[in-house]
Amino acid sequence: MAVVMSMDWAGVTPEQYDTVRDAVDWEEVPAAGGQVHMAWFDAQGLHVTDVWDSPQAFEAFLAQRLAPAVEKAGITGAPEVSFSPLHRRFVAPGVSGAE
């Protein structure tokens, strides 16, 4: 069953996020089990909502690809991460790709 992963990471900046995104290259080489990724920022830092095949798929991506890039980018602290079962997903017609 697919899950929604919610992440809040205080203090992470858009520049740090972009550095990690470029290093991991998940838009060109998608993560196994990753379905949807959305990220935004506010005064507290980074917020992410993803849809994954399972929590284990995210954990594998984190261990193998994301954590090394985060460390190399010098991001400190740890995010708050939670998983919830996905009840329904809708993608509007004509919406696709990264932006």
C-alpha positions as CSV (number, residue, x, y, z in Angstrom):
1,M,0.0,0.0,0.0
2,A,1.3,3.4,-0.9
3,V,2.1,5.9,1.8
4,V,2.4,9.7,2.2
5,M,5.7,10.8,3.7
6,S,5.7,14.2,5.4
7,M,9.0,15.8,6.3
8,D,9.7,19.0,8.1
9,W,13.3,20.1,8.4
10,A,14.0,23.3,10.4
11,G,16.6,25.6,9.1
12,V,17.2,24.0,5.6
13,T,17.4,26.6,2.9
14,P,16.3,26.5,-0.7
15,E,19.9,26.7,-1.7
16,Q,20.8,23.6,0.4
17,Y,17.8,21.8,-1.0
18,D,18.9,22.6,-4.6
19,T,22.4,21.4,-3.8
20,V,21.1,18.1,-2.6
21,R,18.6,17.7,-5.4
22,D,21.4,18.3,-8.0
23,A,23.7,15.8,-6.2
24,V,21.1,13.0,-5.9
25,D,19.6,13.7,-9.3
26,W,16.2,12.2,-8.4
27,E,14.5,14.0,-11.3
28,E,16.6,12.3,-13.9
29,V,17.2,9.0,-12.0
30,P,14.0,8.5,-10.0
31,A,14.1,6.7,-6.7
32,A,12.8,3.1,-6.7
33,G,9.3,3.3,-5.1
34,G,9.1,7.1,-5.3
35,Q,5.8,8.3,-6.9
36,V,5.4,12.0,-6.2
37,H,7.6,14.7,-4.6
38,M,6.6,18.2,-3.5
39,A,8.8,20.7,-1.6
40,W,8.3,24.2,-0.2
41,F,9.8,26.6,2.3
42,D,8.5,28.9,5.0
43,A,10.2,30.8,7.9
44,Q,10.9,27.5,9.7
45,G,12.6,25.7,6.8
46,L,11.9,22.9,4.4
47,H,8.7,21.0,4.1
48,V,8.3,17.9,1.9
49,T,5.3,15.7,1.0
50,D,6.0,12.6,-1.0
51,V,4.1,9.5,-2.1
52,W,6.1,6.3,-1.8
53,D,5.3,2.6,-2.5
54,S,6.1,1.9,1.2
55,P,8.1,3.4,4.1
56,Q,10.8,0.9,3.3
57,A,11.2,2.3,-0.2
58,F,11.8,5.8,1.3
59,E,14.2,4.4,3.9
60,A,16.3,2.7,1.2
61,F,16.4,5.9,-0.8
62,L,17.4,7.8,2.3
63,A,20.2,5.4,3.2
64,Q,21.6,4.9,-0.3
65,R,21.3,8.2,-2.0
66,L,19.8,11.0,0.1
67,A,21.8,10.9,3.4
68,P,25.2,11.0,1.7
69,A,24.2,14.1,-0.3
70,V,22.7,15.8,2.8
71,E,25.9,15.2,4.7
72,K,28.1,16.5,1.9
73,A,25.9,19.6,1.6
74,G,26.6,20.3,5.3
75,I,23.0,20.2,6.4
76,T,22.7,19.6,10.1
77,G,20.0,18.4,12.5
78,A,17.4,15.8,11.7
79,P,14.0,16.1,10.0
80,E,10.7,15.2,11.5
81,V,9.3,12.4,9.3
82,S,6.0,10.7,9.4
83,F,4.1,8.2,7.2
84,S,0.4,7.8,6.7
85,P,-1.4,5.4,4.4
86,L,-2.4,7.0,1.1
87,H,-6.2,7.0,0.8
88,R,-6.6,8.6,-2.6
89,R,-4.4,10.3,-5.2
90,F,-5.6,12.6,-8.0
91,V,-3.5,14.2,-10.6
92,A,-5.2,16.8,-12.8
93,P,-5.3,16.1,-16.5
94,G,-2.3,17.6,-18.3
95,V,-0.1,17.8,-15.1
96,S,3.2,16.0,-15.4
97,G,6.9,16.4,-14.9
98,A,9.0,18.5,-12.6
99,E,8.8,22.2,-12.1
